[in-house]
Amino acid sequence: MFERKPTTLSSKDAAMQLLSRRDHGEYELYQKLALKGYPEDEIDLAVNYCLDNHYLNDLRYAKSQIRQHVYKGHGERRIRQELSQKRVSEAVIACALQQEPQDWFERAKSAAEKKFKGHKANDQKEYAKQVRFLQYRGYSFDQIHYALSSEDPE
């Protein structure tokens, strides 16, 4: 095993350094500081300092994550799951999704078109594969049905 080097930055400076690179959720920042070896009381002080000065904001973080996941072609269910795993509250997730509106049906359709290049499934096995792909991406059955059965405007 390796020994962790003593930290040279204060927990507040380390938190600021992490937040200068990208937004973090409150829990995520707490975890990263803990991994760096800071004591719990110092982490609490640093996180509270960041919250008080609006450097740390779970809503802003959630909206950022939503934009990133939408860019990757993920659906609402997957986004909700990822944010829940990062311990963002359901109320914040709902608010962020409301502030970053998406047409999930069209997103599912474009994800299917991108992956399958407009080819319709020839048999049940191929159709099931397409459904599983879109489920993994986080789309609902209604959205998947829309994406795979919509008529091409040709």
Residue, then its C-alpha position, 0 to 999 in steps of 0.5 A: m500500500f501507499e501512504r497518503k502525503p500530508t495535505t498542504l492546502s487547507s480544506k477550504d483551499a482544496a474545496m475552492q480548487l476543486l470547484s474552480r475546475r467544475d461544479h460539484g454536488e455537496y455530497e461529491l465535494y464532501q467525498k473528494l475532500a474526505l479522500k484527500g484526508y481532511p478531518e470531518d470537522e474541517i470538511d464541514l467548515a469548507v463545505n459550509y463556507c462554499l455554500d454560504n458564498h454560493y460557490l457550491n449549489d446543488l441546483r446549478y450542479a444538477k442543471s450542469q449534469i442534465r446538460q452533459h447527459v442530454y449531450k450524451g444522449h441519455g434519457e430522464r430516467r438515467i439522469r435522475q438515477e445518476l443524480s440520486q446516486k450523487r445524493v442530490s435531493e429529489a426536489v432539486i432534481a425535479c426543479a433542475l429538470q423543469q428548468e432544463p426542459q427537454d422533449w424526451f420523445e424527440r431525444a429518444k428518437s434522435a438517439a435511436e436514429k444515431k445508433f441504428k442509422g434509421h434502420k428499422a428492426n427486421d425481427q423481434k430479436e433486433y427490436a428487443k436489442q434496440v429497446r434494451f439500448l434505449q432503456y439503458r440510455g434511460y428512456s421510458f417505454d412510451q418514449i422508446h415506442y415513439a422512437l422506434s415506431s415513428e414514421d420517417p417523413e420521406 
